[in-house]
Amino acid sequence: MKDTAGCMYCDEAVEYVVHDEKHHVKVLDDEYDVILKYARCKKCGHKVYPHKLAIYNDKVVYDKYRERKGLLTSSQIKEIRKKRKMNQVELAKFLRLGDKTIARYETGTIQEKSLDLLLRLVDNDEAFEAIKKLNSKKK
Ligand SMILES: [Zn+2]
């Protein structure tokens, strides 16, 4: 099945053509150029906004910010979690964070530098074992 999006002009779900556009974006304290993906209706040529591309564009914008600031990207955070065979809630609990914290960072929210450091510790075998030991101690 082909991807479709709602076209305001055709008043129906239409197939679309994707193209790249260069944009200058401002994120927090930084600004830079990114190549984002936009779509046009195959029938009338007007712009359509597939949800899938919005998610893709957010990831491009935020991951570039992270790269520029030396922070882990959302995919890298996910890789670290998978390496430790934990789901998002388990990793959040392991780091004594709110249940939804990891899910937020894997889907776009930019992590604070302190949290970035915690995630890098999870990636490090010795640090990981040390945290595990601390967490296993009875209160
Ligand atoms: Zn159209």
Residues whose N, C-alpha, C, O or C-beta is under 5 A from the ligand:
A	BS01	ZN	C7 Y9 C10 C41 K43 C44 G45
